[in-house]
Amino acid sequence: MADIYAFPTGEPNEGHPERPQGVPDDVWAAVESVSAMKRLYDVRYREIPVPSTLADYGIGVELEAGERMDSHPFAADSVSEPHVATGWVMTLYSHELRPDWDSNWRCVAFARLPLEPSENDSLAPGMYWEDMCDYLGEVEPDSISGTVTVTQNTTFGLMAGSTSAGCEIRVSWTPLDGTGPDGTMDAGAQVNSWAAFIRSTTRREEDDAS
């Protein structure tokens, strides 16, 4: 079962996580790296379950960045928030080496990002993909694969006159093993690389420079 998480559902972990029986050392080291990682400013984190069909073990984290018009993070209607970026990342572990991963480890991730209507053109998918790749660190070369989908919403009836655009990214990659303490998997670094990318899509250049 992929049922190993770094902190309780919906809450930051305030103490050292308790190790369930039978969890491999490599997996537990990855859990501890997520528990110990420094949270990025302006990013909201919460644990999510990992489907058991994906791997033997997994660590799932949902992320949200940007200024919401209400005070309810991770609301279901985040797609209507033009200045909010959301997403999730899962670090998966398989007991057996997976030929399609070329590793025991694999990361899968999703992001729903804001996009200015004026930037909704044929260049947008490539721009987002290149930006994303720049943020991913400690990744096996040539292991990144995924899709970029650009969307545009046009309203009618009583809501006529407003349009919004967005971008959805689905991606997976093989993380470099041995980048954590004592040669373990630094899953926390993988989570925060995705968090940093999501945050970057909601911040102006002058904000990032500060």
Secondary structure, DSSP 8 states (H G I E B T S, - for coil): -----SS-BTS---S-----TT--HHHHHHHHHHHHS---TTEEEEEE---TTT-SEEEEEEEEEE--SSS-TT-TTGGG-TTEEEEEEEEEEEEEEETTTTEEEEEEEEEEEEE-GGG-STTHHHHHHHHHHHH--SB-TT--EEEEEEEEEE--GGGTT-EEEEEEEEEEE-B-TT-SGGG---HHHHHHHHHHHHHHTTS-HHHHH-
